[in-house]
Amino acid sequence: MILNELLTKQKFLNNILLKNGNKELSKELKMKIILNRVNYSKIRDKFDEEVQNFVQTLSTNEIRQLQNKSELSDEEKNKLEELSIEANDKYSKFLSDIGNKNVEFFEEKLTYKDFEEIVEVNADNDVEINNNKLSAAYFLEVFYTLFIINNEN
């Protein structure tokens, strides 16, 4: 699996309710979900660290000096804009490259039976992912595609 896929799956898995009112997932299913959350988080933490380290390399002395000046000449404004565009391009390429890397990790596979339990507990669980509000039905539809259909192959 590539990193971008894992990060997407993590966002969806983290929004699954283990308990909702008097409805609760089985102990076995809770364990699968929690183990996957932990394993996804380990990969996510490494990714965040790599991104943070890369961002630090983008902030050159020249950029910092220009950013810290109270007033910039037109030439300095143009230079700062040029350096910022260059840094953003490098950042975008880095994210694209790292996001397409294969990652190896242990994943507990979810079954159709697991999904039935998840639906029962999460049928009214509207969520927000990446600032997008998803109805419970759509959320569960995407979840099914990510975790059940893709696991059957």
mmCIF file of the C-alpha atoms, coordinates in Angstrom:
data_MODEL
# 
_entry.id   MODEL 
# 
loop_
_atom_site.group_PDB 
_atom_site.id 
_atom_site.type_symbol 
_atom_site.label_atom_id 
_atom_site.label_alt_id 
_atom_site.label_comp_id 
_atom_site.label_asym_id 
_atom_site.label_entity_id 
_atom_site.label_seq_id 
_atom_site.pdbx_PDB_ins_code 
_atom_site.Cartn_x 
_atom_site.Cartn_y 
_atom_site.Cartn_z 
_atom_site.occupancy 
_atom_site.B_iso_or_equiv 
_atom_site.pdbx_formal_charge 
_atom_site.auth_seq_id 
_atom_site.auth_comp_id 
_atom_site.auth_asym_id 
_atom_site.auth_atom_id 
_atom_site.pdbx_PDB_model_num 
ATOM 1   C CA . MET A 1 1   ? 0.000   0.000  0.000  1.00 0.00 ? 1   MET A CA 1 
ATOM 2   C CA . ILE A 1 2   ? 1.236   3.497  -0.695 1.00 0.00 ? 2   ILE A CA 1 
ATOM 3   C CA . LEU A 1 3   ? 1.439   6.090  2.049  1.00 0.00 ? 3   LEU A CA 1 
ATOM 4   C CA . ASN A 1 4   ? -1.380  8.270  0.661  1.00 0.00 ? 4   ASN A CA 1 
ATOM 5   C CA . GLU A 1 5   ? -3.748  5.290  0.777  1.00 0.00 ? 5   GLU A CA 1 
ATOM 6   C CA . LEU A 1 6   ? -2.774  4.516  4.345  1.00 0.00 ? 6   LEU A CA 1 
ATOM 7   C CA . LEU A 1 7   ? -3.295  8.136  5.421  1.00 0.00 ? 7   LEU A CA 1 
ATOM 8   C CA . THR A 1 8   ? -6.749  8.128  3.833  1.00 0.00 ? 8   THR A CA 1 
ATOM 9   C CA . LYS A 1 9   ? -7.649  4.870  5.530  1.00 0.00 ? 9   LYS A CA 1 
ATOM 10  C CA . GLN A 1 10  ? -6.422  6.257  8.843  1.00 0.00 ? 10  GLN A CA 1 
ATOM 11  C CA . LYS A 1 11  ? -8.744  9.262  8.602  1.00 0.00 ? 11  LYS A CA 1 
ATOM 12  C CA . PHE A 1 12  ? -11.727 7.016  8.001  1.00 0.00 ? 12  PHE A CA 1 
ATOM 13  C CA . LEU A 1 13  ? -10.805 4.430  10.622 1.00 0.00 ? 13  LEU A CA 1 
ATOM 14  C CA . ASN A 1 14  ? -10.243 7.107  13.267 1.00 0.00 ? 14  ASN A CA 1 
ATOM 15  C CA . ASN A 1 15  ? -13.851 8.263  12.766 1.00 0.00 ? 15  ASN A CA 1 
ATOM 16  C CA . ILE A 1 16  ? -15.372 4.861  13.500 1.00 0.00 ? 16  ILE A CA 1 
ATOM 17  C CA . LEU A 1 17  ? -17.233 4.869  16.800 1.00 0.00 ? 17  LEU A CA 1 
ATOM 18  C CA . LEU A 1 18  ? -16.495 1.894  19.017 1.00 0.00 ? 18  LEU A CA 1 
ATOM 19  C CA . LYS A 1 19  ? -19.601 2.623  21.066 1.00 0.00 ? 19  LYS A CA 1 
ATOM 20  C CA . ASN A 1 20  ? -22.638 4.756  20.323 1.00 0.00 ? 20  ASN A CA 1 
ATOM 21  C CA . GLY A 1 21  ? -25.248 4.941  23.050 1.00 0.00 ? 21  GLY A CA 1 
ATOM 22  C CA . ASN A 1 22  ? -26.209 1.395  23.939 1.00 0.00 ? 22  ASN A CA 1 
ATOM 23  C CA . LYS A 1 23  ? -24.723 -0.023 20.719 1.00 0.00 ? 23  LYS A CA 1 
ATOM 24  C CA . GLU A 1 24  ? -21.154 -1.274 20.934 1.00 0.00 ? 24  GLU A CA 1 
ATOM 25  C CA . LEU A 1 25  ? -18.732 -3.163 18.710 1.00 0.00 ? 25  LEU A CA 1 
ATOM 26  C CA . SER A 1 26  ? -17.623 -6.613 19.829 1.00 0.00 ? 26  SER A CA 1 
ATOM 27  C CA . LYS A 1 27  ? -14.392 -6.904 21.769 1.00 0.00 ? 27  LYS A CA 1 
ATOM 28  C CA . GLU A 1 28  ? -12.725 -8.681 18.819 1.00 0.00 ? 28  GLU A CA 1 
ATOM 29  C CA . LEU A 1 29  ? -13.680 -5.939 16.369 1.00 0.00 ? 29  LEU A CA 1 
ATOM 30  C CA . LYS A 1 30  ? -12.600 -3.213 18.789 1.00 0.00 ? 30  LYS A CA 1 
ATOM 31  C CA . MET A 1 31  ? -9.211  -4.932 18.996 1.00 0.00 ? 31  MET A CA 1 
ATOM 32  C CA . LYS A 1 32  ? -8.847  -5.018 15.201 1.00 0.00 ? 32  LYS A CA 1 
ATOM 33  C CA . ILE A 1 33  ? -9.728  -1.354 14.914 1.00 0.00 ? 33  ILE A CA 1 
ATOM 34  C CA . ILE A 1 34  ? -7.474  -0.269 17.771 1.00 0.00 ? 34  ILE A CA 1 
ATOM 35  C CA . LEU A 1 35  ? -4.521  -2.312 16.478 1.00 0.00 ? 35  LEU A CA 1 
ATOM 36  C CA . ASN A 1 36  ? -4.939  -0.777 13.029 1.00 0.00 ? 36  ASN A CA 1 
ATOM 37  C CA . ARG A 1 37  ? -5.210  2.703  14.507 1.00 0.00 ? 37  ARG A CA 1 
ATOM 38  C CA . VAL A 1 38  ? -1.962  2.154  16.411 1.00 0.00 ? 38  VAL A CA 1 
ATOM 39  C CA . ASN A 1 39  ? -0.158  0.751  13.364 1.00 0.00 ? 39  ASN A CA 1 
ATOM 40  C CA . TYR A 1 40  ? -1.422  3.546  11.103 1.00 0.00 ? 40  TYR A CA 1 
ATOM 41  C CA . SER A 1 41  ? -0.399  6.134  13.701 1.00 0.00 ? 41  SER A CA 1 
ATOM 42  C CA . LYS A 1 42  ? 3.157   4.819  13.786 1.00 0.00 ? 42  LYS A CA 1 
ATOM 43  C CA . ILE A 1 43  ? 3.447   5.323  10.030 1.00 0.00 ? 43  ILE A CA 1 
ATOM 44  C CA . ARG A 1 44  ? 1.733   8.724  10.269 1.00 0.00 ? 44  ARG A CA 1 
ATOM 45  C CA . ASP A 1 45  ? 4.157   9.842  12.997 1.00 0.00 ? 45  ASP A CA 1 
ATOM 46  C CA . LYS A 1 46  ? 7.137   8.901  10.811 1.00 0.00 ? 46  LYS A CA 1 
ATOM 47  C CA . PHE A 1 47  ? 5.565   10.780 7.896  1.00 0.00 ? 47  PHE A CA 1 
ATOM 48  C CA . ASP A 1 48  ? 4.965   13.884 10.036 1.00 0.00 ? 48  ASP A CA 1 
ATOM 49  C CA . GLU A 1 49  ? 8.570   13.778 11.239 1.00 0.00 ? 49  GLU A CA 1 
ATOM 50  C CA . GLU A 1 50  ? 9.909   13.482 7.684  1.00 0.00 ? 50  GLU A CA 1 
ATOM 51  C CA . VAL A 1 51  ? 7.742   16.396 6.555  1.00 0.00 ? 51  VAL A CA 1 
ATOM 52  C CA . GLN A 1 52  ? 8.876   18.525 9.482  1.00 0.00 ? 52  GLN A CA 1 
ATOM 53  C CA . ASN A 1 53  ? 12.536  17.775 8.757  1.00 0.00 ? 53  ASN A CA 1 
ATOM 54  C CA . PHE A 1 54  ? 12.063  18.580 5.082  1.00 0.00 ? 54  PHE A CA 1 
ATOM 55  C CA . VAL A 1 55  ? 10.299  21.867 5.824  1.00 0.00 ? 55  VAL A CA 1 
ATOM 56  C CA . GLN A 1 56  ? 13.242  22.919 7.988  1.00 0.00 ? 56  GLN A CA 1 
ATOM 57  C CA . THR A 1 57  ? 15.560  22.450 5.011  1.00 0.00 ? 57  THR A CA 1 
ATOM 58  C CA . LEU A 1 58  ? 13.379  24.788 2.929  1.00 0.00 ? 58  LEU A CA 1 
ATOM 59  C CA . SER A 1 59  ? 13.779  27.716 5.290  1.00 0.00 ? 59  SER A CA 1 
ATOM 60  C CA . THR A 1 60  ? 17.107  29.115 4.140  1.00 0.00 ? 60  THR A CA 1 
ATOM 61  C CA . ASN A 1 61  ? 18.979  31.979 5.767  1.00 0.00 ? 61  ASN A CA 1 
ATOM 62  C CA . GLU A 1 62  ? 18.092  34.200 2.827  1.00 0.00 ? 62  GLU A CA 1 
ATOM 63  C CA . ILE A 1 63  ? 14.367  33.531 3.233  1.00 0.00 ? 63  ILE A CA 1 
ATOM 64  C CA . ARG A 1 64  ? 14.502  34.067 6.996  1.00 0.00 ? 64  ARG A CA 1 
ATOM 65  C CA . GLN A 1 65  ? 16.415  37.343 6.593  1.00 0.00 ? 65  GLN A CA 1 
ATOM 66  C CA . LEU A 1 66  ? 13.900  38.661 4.071  1.00 0.00 ? 66  LEU A CA 1 
ATOM 67  C CA . GLN A 1 67  ? 10.942  37.549 6.189  1.00 0.00 ? 67  GLN A CA 1 
ATOM 68  C CA . ASN A 1 68  ? 12.354  39.254 9.277  1.00 0.00 ? 68  ASN A CA 1 
ATOM 69  C CA . LYS A 1 69  ? 12.876  42.643 7.614  1.00 0.00 ? 69  LYS A CA 1 
ATOM 70  C CA . SER A 1 70  ? 10.268  45.205 8.574  1.00 0.00 ? 70  SER A CA 1 
ATOM 71  C CA . GLU A 1 71  ? 10.276  46.789 5.120  1.00 0.00 ? 71  GLU A CA 1 
ATOM 72  C CA . LEU A 1 72  ? 11.278  45.240 1.821  1.00 0.00 ? 72  LEU A CA 1 
ATOM 73  C CA . SER A 1 73  ? 12.316  46.927 -1.366 1.00 0.00 ? 73  SER A CA 1 
ATOM 74  C CA . ASP A 1 74  ? 10.536  45.881 -4.568 1.00 0.00 ? 74  ASP A CA 1 
ATOM 75  C CA . GLU A 1 75  ? 13.578  43.825 -5.494 1.00 0.00 ? 75  GLU A CA 1 
ATOM 76  C CA . GLU A 1 76  ? 13.535  42.073 -2.096 1.00 0.00 ? 76  GLU A CA 1 
ATOM 77  C CA . LYS A 1 77  ? 9.774   41.423 -2.361 1.00 0.00 ? 77  LYS A CA 1 
ATOM 78  C CA . ASN A 1 78  ? 10.311  39.830 -5.766 1.00 0.00 ? 78  ASN A CA 1 
ATOM 79  C CA . LYS A 1 79  ? 13.208  37.753 -4.456 1.00 0.00 ? 79  LYS A CA 1 
ATOM 80  C CA . LEU A 1 80  ? 11.165  36.567 -1.458 1.00 0.00 ? 80  LEU A CA 1 
ATOM 81  C CA . GLU A 1 81  ? 8.258   35.662 -3.734 1.00 0.00 ? 81  GLU A CA 1 
ATOM 82  C CA . GLU A 1 82  ? 10.617  33.784 -6.066 1.00 0.00 ? 82  GLU A CA 1 
ATOM 83  C CA . LEU A 1 83  ? 12.192  31.887 -3.152 1.00 0.00 ? 83  LEU A CA 1 
ATOM 84  C CA . SER A 1 84  ? 8.751   31.105 -1.702 1.00 0.00 ? 84  SER A CA 1 
ATOM 85  C CA . ILE A 1 85  ? 7.484   29.726 -5.010 1.00 0.00 ? 85  ILE A CA 1 
ATOM 86  C CA . GLU A 1 86  ? 10.620  27.609 -5.327 1.00 0.00 ? 86  GLU A CA 1 
ATOM 87  C CA . ALA A 1 87  ? 10.204  26.295 -1.757 1.00 0.00 ? 87  ALA A CA 1 
ATOM 88  C CA . ASN A 1 88  ? 6.508   25.526 -2.359 1.00 0.00 ? 88  ASN A CA 1 
ATOM 89  C CA . ASP A 1 89  ? 7.371   23.640 -5.550 1.00 0.00 ? 89  ASP A CA 1 
ATOM 90  C CA . LYS A 1 90  ? 9.978   21.574 -3.691 1.00 0.00 ? 90  LYS A CA 1 
ATOM 91  C CA . TYR A 1 91  ? 7.494   20.931 -0.877 1.00 0.00 ? 91  TYR A CA 1 
ATOM 92  C CA . SER A 1 92  ? 4.783   19.799 -3.309 1.00 0.00 ? 92  SER A CA 1 
ATOM 93  C CA . LYS A 1 93  ? 7.190   17.467 -5.104 1.00 0.00 ? 93  LYS A CA 1 
ATOM 94  C CA . PHE A 1 94  ? 8.374   16.057 -1.770 1.00 0.00 ? 94  PHE A CA 1 
ATOM 95  C CA . LEU A 1 95  ? 4.789   15.370 -0.649 1.00 0.00 ? 95  LEU A CA 1 
ATOM 96  C CA . SER A 1 96  ? 3.983   13.733 -3.970 1.00 0.00 ? 96  SER A CA 1 
ATOM 97  C CA . ASP A 1 97  ? 7.097   11.571 -3.874 1.00 0.00 ? 97  ASP A CA 1 
ATOM 98  C CA . ILE A 1 98  ? 6.724   10.487 -0.258 1.00 0.00 ? 98  ILE A CA 1 
ATOM 99  C CA . GLY A 1 99  ? 2.972   9.946  -0.632 1.00 0.00 ? 99  GLY A CA 1 
ATOM 100 C CA . ASN A 1 100 ? 3.560   7.473  -3.448 1.00 0.00 ? 100 ASN A CA 1 
ATOM 101 C CA . LYS A 1 101 ? 6.083   5.417  -1.488 1.00 0.00 ? 101 LYS A CA 1 
ATOM 102 C CA . ASN A 1 102 ? 5.125   1.892  -0.531 1.00 0.00 ? 102 ASN A CA 1 
ATOM 103 C CA . VAL A 1 103 ? 4.796   1.332  3.198  1.00 0.00 ? 103 VAL A CA 1 
ATOM 104 C CA . GLU A 1 104 ? 4.936   -1.978 4.954  1.00 0.00 ? 104 GLU A CA 1 
ATOM 105 C CA . PHE A 1 105 ? 3.018   -2.545 8.142  1.00 0.00 ? 105 PHE A CA 1 
ATOM 106 C CA . PHE A 1 106 ? 0.715   -5.038 9.782  1.00 0.00 ? 106 PHE A CA 1 
ATOM 107 C CA . GLU A 1 107 ? -2.977  -4.517 9.130  1.00 0.00 ? 107 GLU A CA 1 
ATOM 108 C CA . GLU A 1 108 ? -5.842  -6.468 10.662 1.00 0.00 ? 108 GLU A CA 1 
ATOM 109 C CA . LYS A 1 109 ? -8.221  -7.208 7.779  1.00 0.00 ? 109 LYS A CA 1 
ATOM 110 C CA . LEU A 1 110 ? -11.852 -6.298 8.263  1.00 0.00 ? 110 LEU A CA 1 
ATOM 111 C CA . THR A 1 111 ? -14.554 -8.643 7.002  1.00 0.00 ? 111 THR A CA 1 
ATOM 112 C CA . TYR A 1 112 ? -18.093 -8.156 5.754  1.00 0.00 ? 112 TYR A CA 1 
ATOM 113 C CA . LYS A 1 113 ? -19.310 -9.391 9.157  1.00 0.00 ? 113 LYS A CA 1 
ATOM 114 C CA . ASP A 1 114 ? -17.155 -6.723 10.828 1.00 0.00 ? 114 ASP A CA 1 
ATOM 115 C CA . PHE A 1 115 ? -18.696 -4.138 8.533  1.00 0.00 ? 115 PHE A CA 1 
ATOM 116 C CA . GLU A 1 116 ? -22.202 -5.197 9.572  1.00 0.00 ? 116 GLU A CA 1 
ATOM 117 C CA . GLU A 1 117 ? -21.273 -4.441 13.200 1.00 0.00 ? 117 GLU A CA 1 
ATOM 118 C CA . ILE A 1 118 ? -19.668 -1.137 12.224 1.00 0.00 ? 118 ILE A CA 1 
ATOM 119 C CA . VAL A 1 119 ? -22.819 -0.078 10.379 1.00 0.00 ? 119 VAL A CA 1 
ATOM 120 C CA . GLU A 1 120 ? -25.018 -0.926 13.363 1.00 0.00 ? 120 GLU A CA 1 
ATOM 121 C CA . VAL A 1 121 ? -22.947 1.293  15.676 1.00 0.00 ? 121 VAL A CA 1 
ATOM 122 C CA . ASN A 1 122 ? -22.132 4.042  13.143 1.00 0.00 ? 122 ASN A CA 1 
ATOM 123 C CA . ALA A 1 123 ? -25.393 4.327  11.159 1.00 0.00 ? 123 ALA A CA 1 
ATOM 124 C CA . ASP A 1 124 ? -25.964 7.885  12.432 1.00 0.00 ? 124 ASP A CA 1 
ATOM 125 C CA . ASN A 1 125 ? -22.300 8.905  12.640 1.00 0.00 ? 125 ASN A CA 1 
ATOM 126 C CA . ASP A 1 126 ? -21.985 11.954 10.371 1.00 0.00 ? 126 ASP A CA 1 
ATOM 127 C CA . VAL A 1 127 ? -18.305 12.903 10.221 1.00 0.00 ? 127 VAL A CA 1 
ATOM 128 C CA . GLU A 1 128 ? -15.961 15.576 8.972  1.00 0.00 ? 128 GLU A CA 1 
ATOM 129 C CA . ILE A 1 129 ? -12.854 14.520 7.067  1.00 0.00 ? 129 ILE A CA 1 
ATOM 130 C CA . ASN A 1 130 ? -10.459 17.066 5.566  1.00 0.00 ? 130 ASN A CA 1 
ATOM 131 C CA . ASN A 1 131 ? -12.990 19.816 6.311  1.00 0.00 ? 131 ASN A CA 1 
ATOM 132 C CA . ASN A 1 132 ? -15.661 17.961 4.316  1.00 0.00 ? 132 ASN A CA 1 
ATOM 133 C CA . LYS A 1 133 ? -18.853 16.959 6.083  1.00 0.00 ? 133 LYS A CA 1 
ATOM 134 C CA . LEU A 1 134 ? -19.909 13.439 5.179  1.00 0.00 ? 134 LEU A CA 1 
ATOM 135 C CA . SER A 1 135 ? -23.282 11.910 5.928  1.00 0.00 ? 135 SER A CA 1 
ATOM 136 C CA . ALA A 1 136 ? -23.128 8.634  7.819  1.00 0.00 ? 136 ALA A CA 1 
ATOM 137 C CA . ALA A 1 137 ? -24.359 6.759  4.736  1.00 0.00 ? 137 ALA A CA 1 
ATOM 138 C CA . TYR A 1 138 ? -21.665 8.204  2.469  1.00 0.00 ? 138 TYR A CA 1 
ATOM 139 C CA . PHE A 1 139 ? -18.995 7.786  5.147  1.00 0.00 ? 139 PHE A CA 1 
ATOM 140 C CA . LEU A 1 140 ? -19.872 4.097  5.536  1.00 0.00 ? 140 LEU A CA 1 
ATOM 141 C CA . GLU A 1 141 ? -19.995 3.623  1.764  1.00 0.00 ? 141 GLU A CA 1 
ATOM 142 C CA . VAL A 1 142 ? -16.451 4.943  1.389  1.00 0.00 ? 142 VAL A CA 1 
ATOM 143 C CA . PHE A 1 143 ? -15.353 2.977  4.450  1.00 0.00 ? 143 PHE A CA 1 
ATOM 144 C CA . TYR A 1 144 ? -16.718 -0.193 2.836  1.00 0.00 ? 144 TYR A CA 1 
ATOM 145 C CA . THR A 1 145 ? -14.776 0.533  -0.344 1.00 0.00 ? 145 THR A CA 1 
ATOM 146 C CA . LEU A 1 146 ? -11.535 1.226  1.530  1.00 0.00 ? 146 LEU A CA 1 
ATOM 147 C CA . PHE A 1 147 ? -11.647 -1.618 4.028  1.00 0.00 ? 147 PHE A CA 1 
ATOM 148 C CA . ILE A 1 148 ? -13.894 -4.396 2.764  1.00 0.00 ? 148 ILE A CA 1 
ATOM 149 C CA . ILE A 1 149 ? -13.835 -4.430 -1.045 1.00 0.00 ? 149 ILE A CA 1 
ATOM 150 C CA . ASN A 1 150 ? -10.107 -3.685 -1.204 1.00 0.00 ? 150 ASN A CA 1 
ATOM 151 C CA . ASN A 1 151 ? -9.394  -6.452 1.316  1.00 0.00 ? 151 ASN A CA 1 
ATOM 152 C CA . GLU A 1 152 ? -11.209 -9.045 -0.784 1.00 0.00 ? 152 GLU A CA 1 
ATOM 153 C CA . ASN A 1 153 ? -8.690  -8.658 -3.611 1.00 0.00 ? 153 ASN A CA 1 
# 
